[in-house]
């Protein structure tokens, strides 16, 4: 279920005000000039929300793609993202900039722009959002940006992000409330913003694949930059399982079992202190049901909590078979 065999990149920074910024450990990136490239960025800085537009000028494709994303978010207990026309302008202009300049700027982050190049509207996502009419203020905010290059639709890009680790973390985050949706000549861009203090998650935890999900992919083949599999020195894994908690996850233990009750071994990574990724050590079986049980503790919340859910894989797609073949010969 990986899209176009492309590469994904992600980057991030954060802080309570513009003067205080920090780089997230796994999110510093450069652009990779390949077809089907997926790109992601997250940042934090002060903001007082400009009123969201009443969706003037939203296209059918934008509306359908946002409905699809919000439908998935609802299944995870996450709030819906609201369309913002100004942010959509920023997203589309950045897509146009990237299309015009990515061959000239392959060594820099695709989320940054260079003054003087055609289509420049701002160095960072925050600069571009401000230029679009989005107004920051003193109360604090968080922003995120994801990109997908070489796609035929916005929804296809969203499906590609879902099949990864760090990009899924961004688009399925409870930290954002508004979204700008941009698309130009095969490049899709989502720009997101939310209050500094994230909204709640129904049940306190959001998991993906979500409980009862069908036709889940079988594997992950390292098409994300930074590649989360590099830390484990492997070329592929089973489909990535993720769990994000409302607050910092300070303790956890997890099990994955197949439909015969056999434990599935996995690698794990706790990212951004609140998102746990489980990477099964082998590609999952097709048309098979798996159960995940997670016990965890959150900072500032007394007692241990438990989440148990299951999902069912689908058939291996042609693209996934190609990805598996490519991973085996790297």
N, C-alpha and C positions, 0 to 999 in steps of 0.2 A: 504493500500500500504506500510505498515511498514514491514521491512524484518526480518524474523526469530524471531520476538518478542524480539529482542536483546536490550541491553543497549548501550547507547552512552556516551562517555566522551569527554570533550574538555578542552584544557588548552592553555594559551598563555602568552607571555611576550614581552616586546618591549623596544626600546630606540634607540638613534641615533648612539651610538657606543657600543662596547662590554662592556665597563665599566659602562654604564648606562642602566639598565633594569628595567622594571616595570611589575607587574602581572596584567593582565586584570581581572576585577571584577568577571566575570562569568566563567572564564576559568581555574581555579585551580582544578585539579582532581586527583583521584587515579584510578587504573585499577579495573574493575569489572569482576570477572571470571565467565562469563555465555556464553552460546552458542549464536552466532549472535551478539556479542559485537561490537559496533561502537565506535571508538576512534578518537579524533581530537586534534590538537595542532597548535598554531600559535606563531611566534616569530619575533622579529625585531632586526637587528644588521648590522654593516657595510659590504659592499660587492662590489666587482668589478667583473662583470660577466666573468666567463670562457666561451669560445665559446661553444655553444650548439653542441652536436654531430649531424652528418648527419644521425642519427637513425641507427647506425650499431647494428645488433643483436636484433632489436625490434621484438617481437613476434606478430603474428596475433591478439591474444587476447589483448595485450597491445595497438596495433594500433587501433583496433575496439573500445576499451573502451575510448581511448583518443578522437577518432572521435565523439563518442557519447557525451562525456562531452563538447567538443568544439562546437558541434551542438547546445546544450542547451545554452551555453554561447553566441553564436552568436544571438540567439533569444532574449537575454537580452541586446544586444548591448555591450557585453564584448569582449575583445580581446582573440584570441585563445592562448592556452598554447602550448609551443613548447617542444617536447620530448627531454630530456637530459639523455644520457646513463649513465654518472657518477652518477647522482642523482638517476637513476633507480637502480643502484647497491646498493646504500645506502638504498633505500626503501626495496629491496628484503632481504638484510642482516638483516635489523631490523625486518622484518616479521619472518625470521628464528629464530632470537634471541627470539622474543616474544613467538613463538610456543614452544621453548625449555624451557623457563623459567617462563612463566606467572603464573604457579601454585605456584612457589616459591616466586614470587614478587607481590602478589595480593594487597598488601597494598601501593605500590608505583605507580606513574604515568606510564602508559604503554608506554609513549613516552620517558621515560628515561631508560638507561641501567646501570647495575651495573658492575663495573670492576671486573674481576675474574670469572664471570659467562660465560658459554659456548656461543660463538658467539659474545662476546662483541666487538663493533667497535667504541663506543663513548657514553658519558653520554647523551648528548642532540642531537637534530636533527641537530643543527649547527655543532657540533663535528663530527657527522657521515657524513654529507655532505662534510666537509673538508677532512676527511679521504678517501672519495671516489674519490677525485681529483677536487672537486669544490673549486674554489679559491676566498676567500674574499679579499676585498681591502678597500680603504679609502672613497669611494663615498657614501656608505650607501646602505642597502638592507633590504628586508623583507623575512621571510621564513614561511612556514606553513606545517603541517603534519596532515594527517587524516588516521585512520586505521579502518578496519572492519574485525572482527574475526568470523570465522565459516561460510564463504560464499563459493559458488560454482563458482563464476566468479567475475572478476573485475567490469564489468558493473553492476552486481547485487549490489555490494557494493556502487557504485556511486548512483544508484537509491535509496538505503537506506539512504545515506547522504542527498539526495534531500528532503526526507520526514521529515527532522528535522529542528531545528533552527540554532544552533551555527555551526554545521558541514556544512550545506548548505551555511552559511555565508562565510566559508573558501573556499570551492571549486567554489563558484560563486563570488569570489572577483576580483576586478580590480587591486589588489595589486601584483599579480603574473604574470610572463611571461613564466617561464620554469617549467617543471614538470618531476619528476621521478616516474615511475610506477612499483611497486613491488608486487609480489604475490607468496605465498608459502604455500602449504598445508592448504588452506582455509582462510589464512590471507592476506588481501589486504592492501597495504600502498601506499599513494600518498605523495610525498615530493615536495613542491613548493617553488619557489623563484622569487623575483621581485625587482625592484629598490625601494629605500626608498620613492621616490615620485611616487605615483601610476599613472598608465596610465589613460586616460580619458574613460568615459562611453558614448556611443552614446546616445545623448539626456539628459545626465547628471544624469540619474537614471536607475537602473536595478531592475526589479520586478519579483517575482516568487510566484505563478504560472504566467507565462508570458501571455501576451495578446493573446487571442484566443486559449489557451491551452485546450486540451480535456483530458478526462479520469483522471482528478485530483482526488486525494484521498479524503476521507470524513472526516477523523479525525486524531488526534494525541493523543497518549496514554501514554505519559511520558517516552518513552524509550530512554531518553538522560540523560547523567550525566555530568554536573549538569542538573537536570530536570527543564526546564524553567517554568513548571506549578506549581512548588512548591511555588513560590512567590505569586501565586493566590489562593493557598490551594484548588486546584481542581485536579481530577484524569485524566481528558481527556478534549479535546477541539476539535473544528473544525480544518480542515487542515490549517496549518500555512501559513500565507501570509507574504511575506517579501519585503522590498524596501530598496535598498542601494543607497545612493547619492555619487557623486564624492567628495564632501566636507562635513564637519560637518553639520548635520541637526540641526538648532537652533530653529526651530518652525515647527509645523505640526498640521494638523487636518485631520481626515480620516472618511470615511463612507463605509460600506459594505451593499449592497442591494441584495436581491434575485430577481428572474426573475419577481416577482409580484410587485417589488418596495418597499418591506417591509425592513426596516432597520434590520440588523443583529447585535446584541450586541457583543462586543468583549473585551478582555483584550489586553493590549499593553505593549511593552517594547522597549525602544530605547537603542540599544546595540552598544558599541564601538563608540558612538556619530554619526555614519553614517548609521546604519542599524536599520530600524523599523520593529518589528515583531507584527503582529496582530493575536491574537488567538481567533477565534469565540467561544462564550461561549457554543455553542452546536455543536455536530457533524453535518456536512453539509448534505443536502438532496442528494440522488443519482440522476444522470442524470439531473442536475439542473444547470442553468447558474447564476453566481453571477457577480456583477459589483462592482469594488472598485474605489473610487475617493480619491485622496490624494492631499491636498494643503500643500506646504512646503516652507521653506526658508533655504538657505545654507549660512554658514559663508563666508563672503567676496564676496558674489554674491548679487547684488541689486535686490529687488523685490521678490514677491511671485511667485511660479511656481505651476503648477497643472499637475497631471498625472491621467488619467482615463483608466481603462482596465477591461477586463472581462475574465472569464474562465468557463469551464463546467466540472462538476464532472462526474465520471463514476459509475459503479456498485461497491458495497462493495465486496472486494475479501474475500476468505476464511480466509486468514491471518488477514485481518482487523477485521473480525467478531470475530476471536479468541482474538485479542488484545482488542476489545471492551468488550468482556466477562471478560477477565482478569482484566481490569481496574475497572469493576463494582463490583468486589469482593475483591479488595485490602483493 
